[in-house]
Amino acid sequence: METKTFTIPSISCAHCCNAIEKELRELPGVKSVESDAAVKTVCVSWEKPANPEKITELLKEIHYPPSD
Ligand SMILES: [Cu+2]
């Protein structure tokens, strides 16, 4: 399993975090999602077929593009 913390500047509140967590958990291979509105980060753990590119693409699609 791999883990990465994504920084997402457009997170502004807990609602954003809930929306992001819900969407990411539906991505095949994603095992856990933990977001923090205070520091605008989302920590994602995944296995195949998920990968950082697919996670980044999904975040862009839902208008929460990661900055890194
Ligand atoms: Cu929000």
N, CA, C, O and the ligand as a Tripos MOL2 file, in Angstrom:
@<TRIPOS>MOLECULE
protein
  273   271    69     0     0
PROTEIN
NO_CHARGES

@<TRIPOS>ATOM
      1 N           0.8430   -1.1860    0.0000 N.3       1 MET1
      2 CA          0.0000    0.0000    0.0000 C.3       1 MET1
      3 C           0.8830    1.2430    0.0000 C.2       1 MET1
      4 O           1.9330    1.2830    0.6410 O.2       1 MET1
      5 N           0.4320    2.2540   -0.7340 N.am      2 GLU2
      6 CA          1.1740    3.5130   -0.7970 C.3       2 GLU2
      7 C           0.3380    4.6280   -0.1890 C.2       2 GLU2
      8 O          -0.8920    4.5620   -0.1780 O.2       2 GLU2
      9 N           1.0080    5.6390    0.3110 N.am      3 THR3
     10 CA          0.3320    6.7690    0.9560 C.3       3 THR3
     11 C           0.9680    8.0620    0.4890 C.2       3 THR3
     12 O           2.1880    8.1620    0.3580 O.2       3 THR3
     13 N           0.1200    9.0530    0.2410 N.am      4 LYS4
     14 CA          0.6400   10.3660   -0.1010 C.3       4 LYS4
     15 C          -0.2820   11.4300    0.4610 C.2       4 LYS4
     16 O          -1.5000   11.2560    0.4920 O.2       4 LYS4
     17 N           0.3000   12.5300    0.9040 N.am      5 THR5
     18 CA         -0.4870   13.6800    1.3600 C.3       5 THR5
     19 C          -0.5160   14.7230    0.2520 C.2       5 THR5
     20 O           0.5210   15.2220   -0.1860 O.2       5 THR5
     21 N          -1.7200   15.0360   -0.1860 N.am      6 PHE6
     22 CA         -1.9260   16.0460   -1.2300 C.3       6 PHE6
     23 C          -2.3150   17.3610   -0.5640 C.2       6 PHE6
     24 O          -3.1550   17.3820    0.3360 O.2       6 PHE6
     25 N          -1.7090   18.4460   -1.0040 N.am      7 THR7
     26 CA         -2.0980   19.7790   -0.5410 C.3       7 THR7
     27 C          -3.0820   20.3670   -1.5430 C.2       7 THR7
     28 O          -2.8150   20.4150   -2.7440 O.2       7 THR7
     29 N          -4.2310   20.8170   -1.0250 N.am      8 ILE8
     30 CA         -5.3060   21.2720   -1.9050 C.3       8 ILE8
     31 C          -5.7520   22.6660   -1.4620 C.2       8 ILE8
     32 O          -6.5660   22.8010   -0.5490 O.2       8 ILE8
     33 N          -5.2060   23.7160   -2.1240 N.am      9 PRO9
     34 CA         -5.4730   25.0980   -1.6890 C.3       9 PRO9
     35 C          -6.9540   25.4670   -1.6850 C.2       9 PRO9
     36 O          -7.3660   26.3220   -0.9010 O.2       9 PRO9
     37 N          -7.7670   24.8420   -2.5450 N.am     10 SER10
     38 CA         -9.1800   25.2410   -2.6350 C.3      10 SER10
     39 C         -10.0500   24.6570   -1.5340 C.2      10 SER10
     40 O         -11.2460   24.9470   -1.4980 O.2      10 SER10
     41 N          -9.5050   23.8490   -0.6380 N.am     11 ILE11
     42 CA        -10.2740   23.4080    0.5350 C.3      11 ILE11
     43 C         -10.5180   24.6280    1.4280 C.2      11 ILE11
     44 O          -9.5840   25.3430    1.7900 O.2      11 ILE11
     45 N         -11.7990   24.8530    1.7790 N.am     12 SER12
     46 CA        -12.0870   25.9890    2.6570 C.3      12 SER12
     47 C         -12.8380   25.6080    3.9210 C.2      12 SER12
     48 O         -12.8920   26.3990    4.8630 O.2      12 SER12
     49 N         -13.4210   24.4090    3.9640 N.am     13 CYS13
     50 CA        -14.1920   24.0530    5.1660 C.3      13 CYS13
     51 C         -14.4070   22.5450    5.2080 C.2      13 CYS13
     52 O         -13.9690   21.8110    4.3230 O.2      13 CYS13
     53 N         -15.0950   22.1020    6.2640 N.am     14 ALA14
     54 CA        -15.3330   20.6650    6.4300 C.3      14 ALA14
     55 C         -16.1890   20.0890    5.3040 C.2      14 ALA14
     56 O         -16.0700   18.9120    4.9630 O.2      14 ALA14
     57 N         -17.0470   20.9240    4.7330 N.am     15 HIS15
     58 CA        -17.8720   20.4520    3.6200 C.3      15 HIS15
     59 C         -17.0020   20.0170    2.4390 C.2      15 HIS15
     60 O         -17.2560   18.9890    1.8110 O.2      15 HIS15
     61 N         -15.9840   20.8070    2.1520 N.am     16 CYS16
     62 CA        -15.0510   20.4600    1.0770 C.3      16 CYS16
     63 C         -14.4110   19.1050    1.3820 C.2      16 CYS16
     64 O         -14.3250   18.2370    0.5140 O.2      16 CYS16
     65 N         -13.9700   18.9420    2.6150 N.am     17 CYS17
     66 CA        -13.3160   17.6930    3.0190 C.3      17 CYS17
     67 C         -14.2510   16.5100    2.8360 C.2      17 CYS17
     68 O         -13.8410   15.4640    2.3320 O.2      17 CYS17
     69 N         -15.5020   16.6690    3.2400 N.am     18 ASN18
     70 CA        -16.4680   15.5740    3.1000 C.3      18 ASN18
     71 C         -16.6600   15.2020    1.6420 C.2      18 ASN18
     72 O         -16.7050   14.0200    1.2990 O.2      18 ASN18
     73 N         -16.7720   16.2060    0.7820 N.am     19 ALA19
     74 CA        -16.9780   15.9590   -0.6460 C.3      19 ALA19
     75 C         -15.7750   15.2310   -1.2440 C.2      19 ALA19
     76 O         -15.9350   14.2840   -2.0140 O.2      19 ALA19
     77 N         -14.5870   15.6720   -0.8890 N.am     20 ILE20
     78 CA        -13.3630   15.0610   -1.4000 C.3      20 ILE20
     79 C         -13.2490   13.6140   -0.9130 C.2      20 ILE20
     80 O         -12.9350   12.7140   -1.6910 O.2      20 ILE20
     81 N         -13.5040   13.4040    0.3650 N.am     21 GLU21
     82 CA        -13.3930   12.0410    0.9170 C.3      21 GLU21
     83 C         -14.3790   11.0990    0.2420 C.2      21 GLU21
     84 O         -14.0330    9.9710   -0.1090 O.2      21 GLU21
     85 N         -15.6120   11.5720    0.0620 N.am     22 LYS22
     86 CA        -16.6380   10.7370   -0.5700 C.3      22 LYS22
     87 C         -16.2220   10.3270   -1.9820 C.2      22 LYS22
     88 O         -16.3370    9.1600   -2.3540 O.2      22 LYS22
     89 N         -15.7430   11.2880   -2.7610 N.am     23 GLU23
     90 CA        -15.3540   11.0000   -4.1440 C.3      23 GLU23
     91 C         -14.1490   10.0710   -4.2050 C.2      23 GLU23
     92 O         -14.1380    9.1190   -4.9860 O.2      23 GLU23
     93 N         -13.1380   10.3410   -3.3890 N.am     24 LEU24
     94 CA        -11.9150    9.5310   -3.4500 C.3      24 LEU24
     95 C         -12.1680    8.0940   -3.0160 C.2      24 LEU24
     96 O         -11.5580    7.1620   -3.5410 O.2      24 LEU24
     97 N         -13.0790    7.9180   -2.0460 N.am     25 ARG25
     98 CA        -13.3600    6.5580   -1.5640 C.3      25 ARG25
     99 C         -14.0350    5.7110   -2.6260 C.2      25 ARG25
    100 O         -14.0400    4.4830   -2.5340 O.2      25 ARG25
    101 N         -14.6060    6.3600   -3.6360 N.am     26 GLU26
    102 CA        -15.2480    5.6090   -4.7230 C.3      26 GLU26
    103 C         -14.2550    5.2130   -5.8100 C.2      26 GLU26
    104 O         -14.6060    4.4640   -6.7220 O.2      26 GLU26
    105 N         -13.0340    5.7000   -5.7260 N.am     27 LEU27
    106 CA        -12.0190    5.3620   -6.7230 C.3      27 LEU27
    107 C         -11.4660    3.9640   -6.4020 C.2      27 LEU27
    108 O         -10.9690    3.7360   -5.2990 O.2      27 LEU27
    109 N         -11.5480    3.0350   -7.3550 N.am     28 PRO28
    110 CA        -11.0880    1.6710   -7.0880 C.3      28 PRO28
    111 C          -9.6290    1.6340   -6.6340 C.2      28 PRO28
    112 O          -8.7510    2.2120   -7.2740 O.2      28 PRO28
    113 N          -9.3900    0.9430   -5.5210 N.am     29 GLY29
    114 CA         -8.0420    0.8010   -4.9980 C.3      29 GLY29
    115 C          -7.7480    1.7190   -3.8300 C.2      29 GLY29
    116 O          -6.8000    1.4820   -3.0810 O.2      29 GLY29
    117 N          -8.5510    2.7720   -3.6590 N.am     30 VAL30
    118 CA         -8.3190    3.6900   -2.5400 C.3      30 VAL30
    119 C          -8.7650    3.0280   -1.2370 C.2      30 VAL30
    120 O          -9.8980    2.5620   -1.1180 O.2      30 VAL30
    121 N          -7.8530    2.9970   -0.2630 N.am     31 LYS31
    122 CA         -8.1230    2.3010    1.0000 C.3      31 LYS31
    123 C          -8.5110    3.2380    2.1190 C.2      31 LYS31
    124 O          -9.3610    2.9020    2.9440 O.2      31 LYS31
    125 N          -7.8990    4.4090    2.1610 N.am     32 SER32
    126 CA         -8.3070    5.3590    3.2030 C.3      32 SER32
    127 C          -8.0510    6.7820    2.7390 C.2      32 SER32
    128 O          -7.1420    7.0530    1.9550 O.2      32 SER32
    129 N          -8.8810    7.6790    3.2480 N.am     33 VAL33
    130 CA         -8.7760    9.1020    2.9270 C.3      33 VAL33
    131 C          -8.9820    9.8740    4.2180 C.2      33 VAL33
    132 O          -9.9980    9.7130    4.8940 O.2      33 VAL33
    133 N          -8.0120   10.7130    4.5560 N.am     34 GLU34
    134 CA         -8.1700   11.5520    5.7360 C.3      34 GLU34
    135 C          -7.8100   12.9760    5.3710 C.2      34 GLU34
    136 O          -6.6840   13.2620    4.9640 O.2      34 GLU34
    137 N          -8.7770   13.8660    5.5200 N.am     35 SER35
    138 CA         -8.5360   15.2500    5.1280 C.3      35 SER35
    139 C          -8.5270   16.1550    6.3530 C.2      35 SER35
    140 O          -9.0950   15.8280    7.3950 O.2      35 SER35
    141 N          -7.8710   17.2950    6.2020 N.am     36 ASP36
    142 CA         -7.7610   18.2660    7.2910 C.3      36 ASP36
    143 C          -7.9940   19.6600    6.7100 C.2      36 ASP36
    144 O          -7.1460   20.2070    6.0040 O.2      36 ASP36
    145 N          -9.1580   20.2190    7.0240 N.am     37 ALA37
    146 CA         -9.5030   21.5260    6.4600 C.3      37 ALA37
    147 C          -8.5650   22.6230    6.9640 C.2      37 ALA37
    148 O          -8.2830   23.5810    6.2440 O.2      37 ALA37
    149 N          -8.0830   22.4840    8.1970 N.am     38 ALA38
    150 CA         -7.2470   23.5350    8.7850 C.3      38 ALA38
    151 C          -5.9530   23.7390    8.0100 C.2      38 ALA38
    152 O          -5.4920   24.8680    7.8470 O.2      38 ALA38
    153 N          -5.3660   22.6380    7.5300 N.am     39 VAL39
    154 CA         -4.0960   22.7550    6.8140 C.3      39 VAL39
    155 C          -4.2430   22.4410    5.3240 C.2      39 VAL39
    156 O          -3.2570   22.3970    4.5880 O.2      39 VAL39
    157 N          -5.4970   22.2220    4.8890 N.am     40 LYS40
    158 CA         -5.8200   22.0150    3.4680 C.3      40 LYS40
    159 C          -5.0610   20.8340    2.8540 C.2      40 LYS40
    160 O          -4.4670   20.9500    1.7830 O.2      40 LYS40
    161 N          -5.0950   19.7150    3.5450 N.am     41 THR41
    162 CA         -4.4310   18.5120    3.0310 C.3      41 THR41
    163 C          -5.3860   17.3250    3.0330 C.2      41 THR41
    164 O          -6.3520   17.2610    3.7940 O.2      41 THR41
    165 N          -5.0650   16.3870    2.1420 N.am     42 VAL42
    166 CA         -5.7790   15.1150    2.0880 C.3      42 VAL42
    167 C          -4.7340   14.0130    2.0160 C.2      42 VAL42
    168 O          -3.9120   13.9810    1.1000 O.2      42 VAL42
    169 N          -4.7720   13.1110    2.9910 N.am     43 CYS43
    170 CA         -3.8450   11.9850    3.0290 C.3      43 CYS43
    171 C          -4.5660   10.7590    2.4840 C.2      43 CYS43
    172 O          -5.5870   10.3370    3.0270 O.2      43 CYS43
    173 N          -4.0290   10.1920    1.4100 N.am     44 VAL44
    174 CA         -4.6770    9.0770    0.7230 C.3      44 VAL44
    175 C          -3.7750    7.8470    0.7530 C.2      44 VAL44
    176 O          -2.5810    7.9320    0.4650 O.2      44 VAL44
    177 N          -4.3620    6.7000    1.1050 N.am     45 SER45
    178 CA         -3.6570    5.4220    0.9960 C.3      45 SER45
    179 C          -4.3500    4.5850   -0.0610 C.2      45 SER45
    180 O          -5.5780    4.5340   -0.1240 O.2      45 SER45
    181 N          -3.5430    3.9230   -0.8980 N.am     46 TRP46
    182 CA         -4.1490    3.1740   -2.0030 C.3      46 TRP46
    183 C          -3.3320    1.9450   -2.3710 C.2      46 TRP46
    184 O          -2.1610    1.8060   -2.0180 O.2      46 TRP46
    185 N          -4.0130    1.0550   -3.1030 N.am     47 GLU47
    186 CA         -3.3750   -0.0840   -3.7660 C.3      47 GLU47
    187 C          -3.7930   -0.0170   -5.2280 C.2      47 GLU47
    188 O          -4.6220    0.8130   -5.6010 O.2      47 GLU47
    189 N          -3.2180   -0.8950   -6.0640 N.am     48 LYS48
    190 CA         -3.6540   -0.9530   -7.4500 C.3      48 LYS48
    191 C          -5.1390   -1.2930   -7.4940 C.2      48 LYS48
    192 O          -5.6260   -2.0210   -6.6300 O.2      48 LYS48
    193 N          -5.8790   -0.7710   -8.4980 N.am     49 PRO49
    194 CA         -5.4200   -0.0290   -9.6800 C.3      49 PRO49
    195 C          -5.2650    1.4760   -9.4580 C.2      49 PRO49
    196 O          -4.9650    2.1940  -10.4120 O.2      49 PRO49
    197 N          -5.4560    1.9710   -8.2580 N.am     50 ALA50
    198 CA         -5.2940    3.4170   -8.0560 C.3      50 ALA50
    199 C          -3.8140    3.7900   -8.1490 C.2      50 ALA50
    200 O          -2.9350    2.9610   -7.9140 O.2      50 ALA50
    201 N          -3.5580    5.0470   -8.4940 N.am     51 ASN51
    202 CA         -2.1930    5.5820   -8.5080 C.3      51 ASN51
    203 C          -2.2800    7.1050   -8.3640 C.2      51 ASN51
    204 O          -3.3640    7.6730   -8.4940 O.2      51 ASN51
    205 N          -1.1600    7.7660   -8.0990 N.am     52 PRO52
    206 CA         -1.2130    9.2230   -7.8560 C.3      52 PRO52
    207 C          -1.7800   10.0050   -9.0300 C.2      52 PRO52
    208 O          -2.4230   11.0370   -8.8370 O.2      52 PRO52
    209 N          -1.5480    9.5220  -10.2460 N.am     53 GLU53
    210 CA         -2.0640   10.2270  -11.4170 C.3      53 GLU53
    211 C          -3.5960   10.1990  -11.4320 C.2      53 GLU53
    212 O          -4.2430   11.2140  -11.6910 O.2      53 GLU53
    213 N          -4.1680    9.0110  -11.1480 N.am     54 LYS54
    214 CA         -5.6360    8.8980  -11.1460 C.3      54 LYS54
    215 C          -6.2440    9.7200  -10.0150 C.2      54 LYS54
    216 O          -7.3000   10.3310  -10.1790 O.2      54 LYS54
    217 N          -5.5790    9.7300   -8.8820 N.am     55 ILE55
    218 CA         -6.0790   10.5080   -7.7420 C.3      55 ILE55
    219 C          -6.0380   12.0000   -8.0850 C.2      55 ILE55
    220 O          -7.0000   12.7230   -7.8260 O.2      55 ILE55
    221 N          -4.9320   12.4580   -8.6640 N.am     56 THR56
    222 CA         -4.8090   13.8610   -9.0620 C.3      56 THR56
    223 C          -5.8640   14.2280  -10.0990 C.2      56 THR56
    224 O          -6.4640   15.3010  -10.0320 O.2      56 THR56
    225 N          -6.0850   13.3280  -11.0600 N.am     57 GLU57
    226 CA         -7.0650   13.5870  -12.1060 C.3      57 GLU57
    227 C          -8.4630   13.7410  -11.5110 C.2      57 GLU57
    228 O          -9.2100   14.6440  -11.8880 O.2      57 GLU57
    229 N          -8.8110   12.8510  -10.5780 N.am     58 LEU58
    230 CA        -10.1210   12.9290   -9.9400 C.3      58 LEU58
    231 C         -10.2640   14.2390   -9.1630 C.2      58 LEU58
    232 O         -11.3060   14.8920   -9.2260 O.2      58 LEU58
    233 N          -9.2240   14.6160   -8.4370 N.am     59 LEU59
    234 CA         -9.2810   15.8560   -7.6590 C.3      59 LEU59
    235 C          -9.4800   17.0690   -8.5740 C.2      59 LEU59
    236 O         -10.1970   18.0040   -8.2180 O.2      59 LEU59
    237 N          -8.8500   17.0540   -9.7470 N.am     60 LYS60
    238 CA         -9.0510   18.1460  -10.7030 C.3      60 LYS60
    239 C         -10.4810   18.1630  -11.2190 C.2      60 LYS60
    240 O         -11.0860   19.2260  -11.3590 O.2      60 LYS60
    241 N         -11.0190   16.9800  -11.5010 N.am     61 GLU61
    242 CA        -12.3850   16.8680  -12.0300 C.3      61 GLU61
    243 C         -13.4010   17.4490  -11.0650 C.2      61 GLU61
    244 O         -14.3780   18.0620  -11.4950 O.2      61 GLU61
    245 N         -13.1910   17.2680   -9.7750 N.am     62 ILE62
    246 CA        -14.1640   17.7680   -8.7970 C.3      62 ILE62
    247 C         -13.7880   19.1640   -8.2790 C.2      62 ILE62
    248 O         -14.3290   19.6350   -7.2790 O.2      62 ILE62
    249 N         -12.8560   19.8090   -8.9760 N.am     63 HIS63
    250 CA        -12.4770   21.2060   -8.7170 C.3      63 HIS63
    251 C         -11.7220   21.4090   -7.4080 C.2      63 HIS63
    252 O         -11.8050   22.4640   -6.7770 O.2      63 HIS63
    253 N         -10.9800   20.3680   -7.0140 N.am     64 TYR64
    254 CA        -10.0600   20.5050   -5.8920 C.3      64 TYR64
    255 C          -8.6660   20.0580   -6.3350 C.2      64 TYR64
    256 O          -8.1440   19.0650   -5.8280 O.2      64 TYR64
    257 N          -8.0620   20.7860   -7.2800 N.am     65 PRO65
    258 CA         -6.7490   20.3490   -7.7940 C.3      65 PRO65
    259 C          -5.6670   20.4450   -6.7250 C.2      65 PRO65
    260 O          -5.5800   21.4490   -6.0180 O.2      65 PRO65
    261 N          -4.8450   19.4080   -6.6040 N.am     66 PRO66
    262 CA         -3.7250   19.4830   -5.6630 C.3      66 PRO66
    263 C          -2.6350   20.4100   -6.1920 C.2      66 PRO66
    264 O          -2.4840   20.5720   -7.4030 O.2      66 PRO66
    265 N          -1.8830   21.0110   -5.2880 N.am     67 SER67
    266 CA         -0.8610   21.9630   -5.7110 C.3      67 SER67
    267 C           0.4820   21.2770   -5.9460 C.2      67 SER67
    268 O           1.4100   21.9100   -6.4490 O.2      67 SER67
    269 N           0.6050   19.9920   -5.5930 N.am     68 ASP68
    270 CA          1.8980   19.3210   -5.7310 C.3      68 ASP68
    271 C           1.7560   18.0240   -6.5070 C.2      68 ASP68
    272 O           2.7440   17.3220   -6.7220 O.2      68 ASP68
    273 CU        -15.8500   23.9240    1.9560 Cu       69 CU69
@<TRIPOS>BOND
     1     1     2 1
     2     2     3 1
     3     3     4 2
     4     3     5 am
     5     5     6 1
     6     6     7 1
     7     7     8 2
     8     7     9 am
     9     9    10 1
    10    10    11 1
    11    11    12 2
    12    11    13 am
    13    13    14 1
    14    14    15 1
    15    15    16 2
    16    15    17 am
    17    17    18 1
    18    18    19 1
    19    19    20 2
    20    19    21 am
    21    21    22 1
    22    22    23 1
    23    23    24 2
    24    23    25 am
    25    25    26 1
    26    26    27 1
    27    27    28 2
    28    27    29 am
    29    29    30 1
    30    30    31 1
    31    31    32 2
    32    31    33 am
    33    33    34 1
    34    34    35 1
    35    35    36 2
    36    35    37 am
    37    37    38 1
    38    38    39 1
    39    39    40 2
    40    39    41 am
    41    41    42 1
    42    42    43 1
    43    43    44 2
    44    43    45 am
    45    45    46 1
    46    46    47 1
    47    47    48 2
    48    47    49 am
    49    49    50 1
    50    50    51 1
    51    51    52 2
    52    51    53 am
    53    53    54 1
    54    54    55 1
    55    55    56 2
    56    55    57 am
    57    57    58 1
    58    58    59 1
    59    59    60 2
    60    59    61 am
    61    61    62 1
    62    62    63 1
    63    63    64 2
    64    63    65 am
    65    65    66 1
    66    66    67 1
    67    67    68 2
    68    67    69 am
    69    69    70 1
    70    70    71 1
    71    71    72 2
    72    71    73 am
    73    73    74 1
    74    74    75 1
    75    75    76 2
    76    75    77 am
    77    77    78 1
    78    78    79 1
    79    79    80 2
    80    79    81 am
    81    81    82 1
    82    82    83 1
    83    83    84 2
    84    83    85 am
    85    85    86 1
    86    86    87 1
    87    87    88 2
    88    87    89 am
    89    89    90 1
    90    90    91 1
    91    91    92 2
    92    91    93 am
    93    93    94 1
    94    94    95 1
    95    95    96 2
    96    95    97 am
    97    97    98 1
    98    98    99 1
    99    99   100 2
   100    99   101 am
   101   101   102 1
   102   102   103 1
   103   103   104 2
   104   103   105 am
   105   105   106 1
   106   106   107 1
   107   107   108 2
   108   107   109 am
   109   109   110 1
   110   110   111 1
   111   111   112 2
   112   111   113 am
   113   113   114 1
   114   114   115 1
   115   115   116 2
   116   115   117 am
   117   117   118 1
   118   118   119 1
   119   119   120 2
   120   119   121 am
   121   121   122 1
   122   122   123 1
   123   123   124 2
   124   123   125 am
   125   125   126 1
   126   126   127 1
   127   127   128 2
   128   127   129 am
   129   129   130 1
   130   130   131 1
   131   131   132 2
   132   131   133 am
   133   133   134 1
   134   134   135 1
   135   135   136 2
   136   135   137 am
   137   137   138 1
   138   138   139 1
   139   139   140 2
   140   139   141 am
   141   141   142 1
   142   142   143 1
   143   143   144 2
   144   143   145 am
   145   145   146 1
   146   146   147 1
   147   147   148 2
   148   147   149 am
   149   149   150 1
   150   150   151 1
   151   151   152 2
   152   151   153 am
   153   153   154 1
   154   154   155 1
   155   155   156 2
   156   155   157 am
   157   157   158 1
   158   158   159 1
   159   159   160 2
   160   159   161 am
   161   161   162 1
   162   162   163 1
   163   163   164 2
   164   163   165 am
   165   165   166 1
   166   166   167 1
   167   167   168 2
   168   167   169 am
   169   169   170 1
   170   170   171 1
   171   171   172 2
   172   171   173 am
   173   173   174 1
   174   174   175 1
   175   175   176 2
   176   175   177 am
   177   177   178 1
   178   178   179 1
   179   179   180 2
   180   179   181 am
   181   181   182 1
   182   182   183 1
   183   183   184 2
   184   183   185 am
   185   185   186 1
   186   186   187 1
   187   187   188 2
   188   187   189 am
   189   189   190 1
   190   190   191 1
   191   191   192 2
   192   191   193 am
   193   193   194 1
   194   194   195 1
   195   195   196 2
   196   195   197 am
   197   197   198 1
   198   198   199 1
   199   199   200 2
   200   199   201 am
   201   201   202 1
   202   202   203 1
   203   203   204 2
   204   203   205 am
   205   205   206 1
   206   206   207 1
   207   207   208 2
   208   207   209 am
   209   209   210 1
   210   210   211 1
   211   211   212 2
   212   211   213 am
   213   213   214 1
   214   214   215 1
   215   215   216 2
   216   215   217 am
   217   217   218 1
   218   218   219 1
   219   219   220 2
   220   219   221 am
   221   221   222 1
   222   222   223 1
   223   223   224 2
   224   223   225 am
   225   225   226 1
   226   226   227 1
   227   227   228 2
   228   227   229 am
   229   229   230 1
   230   230   231 1
   231   231   232 2
   232   231   233 am
   233   233   234 1
   234   234   235 1
   235   235   236 2
   236   235   237 am
   237   237   238 1
   238   238   239 1
   239   239   240 2
   240   239   241 am
   241   241   242 1
   242   242   243 1
   243   243   244 2
   244   243   245 am
   245   245   246 1
   246   246   247 1
   247   247   248 2
   248   247   249 am
   249   249   250 1
   250   250   251 1
   251   251   252 2
   252   251   253 am
   253   253   254 1
   254   254   255 1
   255   255   256 2
   256   255   257 am
   257   257   258 1
   258   258   259 1
   259   259   260 2
   260   259   261 am
   261   261   262 1
   262   262   263 1
   263   263   264 2
   264   263   265 am
   265   265   266 1
   266   266   267 1
   267   267   268 2
   268   267   269 am
   269   269   270 1
   270   270   271 1
   271   271   272 2
@<TRIPOS>SUBSTRUCTURE
     1 MET1         2 RESIDUE 1 A MET
     2 GLU2         6 RESIDUE 1 A GLU
     3 THR3        10 RESIDUE 1 A THR
     4 LYS4        14 RESIDUE 1 A LYS
     5 THR5        18 RESIDUE 1 A THR
     6 PHE6        22 RESIDUE 1 A PHE
     7 THR7        26 RESIDUE 1 A THR
     8 ILE8        30 RESIDUE 1 A ILE
     9 PRO9        34 RESIDUE 1 A PRO
    10 SER10       38 RESIDUE 1 A SER
    11 ILE11       42 RESIDUE 1 A ILE
    12 SER12       46 RESIDUE 1 A SER
    13 CYS13       50 RESIDUE 1 A CYS
    14 ALA14       54 RESIDUE 1 A ALA
    15 HIS15       58 RESIDUE 1 A HIS
    16 CYS16       62 RESIDUE 1 A CYS
    17 CYS17       66 RESIDUE 1 A CYS
    18 ASN18       70 RESIDUE 1 A ASN
    19 ALA19       74 RESIDUE 1 A ALA
    20 ILE20       78 RESIDUE 1 A ILE
    21 GLU21       82 RESIDUE 1 A GLU
    22 LYS22       86 RESIDUE 1 A LYS
    23 GLU23       90 RESIDUE 1 A GLU
    24 LEU24       94 RESIDUE 1 A LEU
    25 ARG25       98 RESIDUE 1 A ARG
    26 GLU26      102 RESIDUE 1 A GLU
    27 LEU27      106 RESIDUE 1 A LEU
    28 PRO28      110 RESIDUE 1 A PRO
    29 GLY29      114 RESIDUE 1 A GLY
    30 VAL30      118 RESIDUE 1 A VAL
    31 LYS31      122 RESIDUE 1 A LYS
    32 SER32      126 RESIDUE 1 A SER
    33 VAL33      130 RESIDUE 1 A VAL
    34 GLU34      134 RESIDUE 1 A GLU
    35 SER35      138 RESIDUE 1 A SER
    36 ASP36      142 RESIDUE 1 A ASP
    37 ALA37      146 RESIDUE 1 A ALA
    38 ALA38      150 RESIDUE 1 A ALA
    39 VAL39      154 RESIDUE 1 A VAL
    40 LYS40      158 RESIDUE 1 A LYS
    41 THR41      162 RESIDUE 1 A THR
    42 VAL42      166 RESIDUE 1 A VAL
    43 CYS43      170 RESIDUE 1 A CYS
    44 VAL44      174 RESIDUE 1 A VAL
    45 SER45      178 RESIDUE 1 A SER
    46 TRP46      182 RESIDUE 1 A TRP
    47 GLU47      186 RESIDUE 1 A GLU
    48 LYS48      190 RESIDUE 1 A LYS
    49 PRO49      194 RESIDUE 1 A PRO
    50 ALA50      198 RESIDUE 1 A ALA
    51 ASN51      202 RESIDUE 1 A ASN
    52 PRO52      206 RESIDUE 1 A PRO
    53 GLU53      210 RESIDUE 1 A GLU
    54 LYS54      214 RESIDUE 1 A LYS
    55 ILE55      218 RESIDUE 1 A ILE
    56 THR56      222 RESIDUE 1 A THR
    57 GLU57      226 RESIDUE 1 A GLU
    58 LEU58      230 RESIDUE 1 A LEU
    59 LEU59      234 RESIDUE 1 A LEU
    60 LYS60      238 RESIDUE 1 A LYS
    61 GLU61      242 RESIDUE 1 A GLU
    62 ILE62      246 RESIDUE 1 A ILE
    63 HIS63      250 RESIDUE 1 A HIS
    64 TYR64      254 RESIDUE 1 A TYR
    65 PRO65      258 RESIDUE 1 A PRO
    66 PRO66      262 RESIDUE 1 A PRO
    67 SER67      266 RESIDUE 1 A SER
    68 ASP68      270 RESIDUE 1 A ASP
    69 CU69       273 GROUP 0 **** ****
